[in-house]
């Protein structure tokens, strides 16, 4: 009997170790908090969903130079009265093997206004500083909006920097095709 209890407790400990969430998984902001960060002066934030056609996907992926995760895209549109404050996308993607969620905010003209990490499930030493994300402010989609061109690389966080740059490029391409192109 004692051997069975000991064996069971060993299996239970192993199961708890395997099933336990990693200690480095961090959620910094909820969706509601993120939208308040995106549009602090908004009295209204509308949600606009787009179901992408195959030709839209092809065009967006070509502009972004990366694959889209979904054919359903949600833009959050901030307004204060009749004044358009801008657009925001909450983008979830994989960095190495774990997810990261970014908030990419554009002004009403389609320039990057803010990039904010909402959740990061990789070890924090792979997370670029908020100062690094500031590089994107004022940027529009150009061929040079890439690492080692307009965007500085991050030593020790190359995959995170690459994923964030791809996320910003996708957001700008989505804006160009779905918002500015309409």
C-alpha positions as CSV (number, residue, x, y, z in Angstrom):
1,X,0.0,0.0,0.0
2,X,2.8,2.4,0.9
3,X,4.5,1.7,-2.4
4,X,1.3,2.5,-4.3
5,X,0.9,5.8,-2.5
6,X,4.5,6.6,-3.1
7,X,4.2,5.7,-6.8
8,X,1.0,7.7,-7.1
9,X,2.5,10.8,-5.5
10,X,5.5,10.5,-7.9
11,X,3.1,10.4,-10.9
12,X,1.1,13.3,-9.4
13,X,4.2,15.4,-8.9
14,X,5.4,14.7,-12.5
15,X,1.9,15.6,-13.9
16,X,1.9,18.9,-11.9
17,X,5.3,19.7,-13.3
18,X,4.3,19.0,-16.9
19,X,0.9,20.7,-16.6
20,X,2.2,23.8,-14.7
21,X,2.3,27.0,-16.8
22,X,5.7,28.4,-17.4
23,X,6.8,31.0,-14.9
24,X,7.8,33.4,-17.6
25,X,4.4,33.8,-19.2
26,X,3.2,37.3,-18.7
27,X,0.0,39.1,-19.7
28,X,0.5,42.9,-19.3
29,X,-2.8,44.3,-20.4
30,X,-6.3,43.0,-21.1
31,X,-8.1,43.8,-24.3
32,X,-10.1,46.6,-22.6
33,X,-7.0,48.1,-21.1
34,X,-5.2,47.9,-24.5
35,X,-8.0,49.8,-26.2
36,X,-7.8,52.5,-23.5
37,X,-4.1,52.7,-24.1
38,X,-4.7,52.9,-27.9
39,X,-7.4,55.7,-27.6
40,X,-7.2,57.4,-24.2
41,X,-9.4,60.3,-25.4
42,X,-12.0,58.3,-27.3
43,X,-15.6,58.4,-26.4
44,X,-16.3,55.5,-28.8
45,X,-14.2,52.6,-30.1
46,X,-15.9,50.7,-33.0
47,X,-15.0,47.2,-34.1
48,X,-14.7,46.6,-37.8
49,X,-14.3,43.0,-39.0
50,X,-13.1,42.2,-42.4
51,X,-13.3,38.8,-44.1
52,X,-10.4,38.7,-46.5
53,X,-10.9,37.6,-50.1
54,X,-8.1,35.5,-51.6
55,X,-6.9,38.4,-53.7
56,X,-6.8,40.6,-50.6
57,X,-4.7,38.0,-48.7
58,X,-2.3,37.8,-51.6
59,X,-1.9,41.5,-51.9
60,X,-1.5,42.0,-48.1
61,X,1.0,39.2,-47.7
62,X,3.0,40.6,-50.6
63,X,3.1,44.1,-49.1
64,X,3.8,42.8,-45.6
65,X,6.4,40.2,-46.8
66,X,4.9,37.6,-44.4
67,X,2.0,35.3,-44.0
68,X,-1.3,36.3,-42.3
69,X,-2.5,34.1,-39.4
70,X,-6.2,34.4,-40.3
71,X,-8.6,35.6,-43.0
72,X,-10.6,37.4,-40.4
73,X,-9.2,40.8,-39.4
74,X,-10.5,43.1,-36.7
75,X,-9.7,46.8,-36.7
76,X,-10.6,48.9,-33.7
77,X,-11.5,52.4,-34.7
78,X,-11.2,55.2,-32.1
79,X,-13.4,58.2,-32.3
80,X,-14.0,61.3,-30.2
81,X,-17.3,62.8,-31.4
82,X,-17.0,62.9,-35.2
83,X,-13.2,63.1,-35.1
84,X,-11.3,59.9,-36.2
85,X,-8.5,59.2,-33.7
86,X,-7.0,56.2,-35.5
87,X,-7.0,52.5,-35.9
88,X,-5.7,49.6,-33.8
89,X,-5.0,45.9,-34.3
90,X,-4.4,43.4,-31.6
91,X,-2.0,40.8,-33.2
92,X,-1.2,37.5,-31.7
93,X,1.6,35.5,-33.2
94,X,4.3,33.1,-32.3
95,X,7.9,34.3,-31.5
96,X,9.9,31.1,-31.1
97,X,7.5,28.5,-29.8
98,X,5.3,30.6,-27.6
99,X,2.8,33.4,-28.3
100,X,3.2,37.2,-28.1
101,X,0.4,39.7,-28.4
102,X,1.0,43.2,-29.7
103,X,-1.2,46.2,-29.9
104,X,-0.3,48.2,-33.0
105,X,-2.0,51.7,-33.2
106,X,-2.1,53.8,-36.3
107,X,-3.1,57.5,-36.5
108,X,-5.9,58.6,-38.8
109,X,-3.4,58.9,-41.7
110,X,-2.0,55.4,-41.3
111,X,1.3,56.1,-39.5
112,X,2.3,54.0,-36.6
113,X,1.5,55.9,-33.4
114,X,2.2,53.2,-30.8
115,X,3.4,49.5,-30.5
116,X,2.7,48.0,-27.1
117,X,3.3,44.4,-25.8
118,X,0.1,43.1,-24.3
119,X,1.3,39.5,-23.6
120,X,4.7,37.7,-23.9
121,X,5.0,34.1,-23.1
122,X,8.7,33.6,-24.0
123,X,11.4,34.2,-21.3
124,X,11.5,38.0,-20.6
125,X,15.2,38.3,-21.6
126,X,13.9,37.8,-25.2
127,X,11.5,40.8,-24.8
128,X,12.8,44.0,-26.5
129,X,12.6,47.2,-24.4
130,X,9.7,49.7,-24.8
131,X,12.3,52.1,-26.1
132,X,13.1,49.6,-29.0
133,X,9.4,49.6,-30.0
134,X,9.4,53.4,-30.2
135,X,11.4,53.1,-33.4
136,X,8.1,52.3,-35.2
137,X,6.4,55.6,-34.2
138,X,5.8,57.7,-37.3
139,X,6.6,54.9,-39.7
140,X,4.6,53.9,-42.8
141,X,4.9,50.8,-44.9
142,X,8.1,51.0,-47.1
143,X,10.5,48.4,-48.3
144,X,13.0,49.7,-45.7
145,X,10.7,49.1,-42.8
146,X,12.8,46.0,-41.8
147,X,15.4,44.9,-39.3
148,X,18.9,46.2,-40.0
149,X,17.4,48.9,-42.3
150,X,15.0,51.4,-40.6
151,X,14.6,49.2,-37.5
152,X,17.6,48.3,-35.3
153,X,18.1,44.7,-34.4
154,X,18.2,43.6,-30.8
155,X,21.1,41.4,-29.6
156,X,19.7,38.3,-27.9
157,X,16.1,39.0,-29.0
158,X,16.4,38.6,-32.8
159,X,13.3,36.4,-33.1
160,X,11.2,38.8,-31.0
161,X,12.4,41.8,-33.0
162,X,11.7,39.9,-36.3
163,X,8.2,39.0,-35.1
164,X,7.3,42.5,-33.9
165,X,8.6,44.0,-37.2
166,X,6.5,41.5,-39.2
167,X,3.4,42.4,-37.0
168,X,3.8,46.1,-37.7
169,X,4.3,45.5,-41.4
170,X,1.1,43.3,-41.5
171,X,-0.8,46.0,-39.7
172,X,0.3,48.7,-42.1
173,X,-0.4,46.4,-45.1
174,X,-3.9,45.6,-43.8
175,X,-4.5,49.4,-43.3
176,X,-3.3,50.1,-46.9
177,X,-5.5,47.5,-48.5
178,X,-8.6,47.5,-46.3
179,X,-8.8,51.1,-45.0
180,X,-6.8,53.5,-47.3
181,X,-7.6,51.5,-50.4
182,X,-11.4,51.7,-50.0
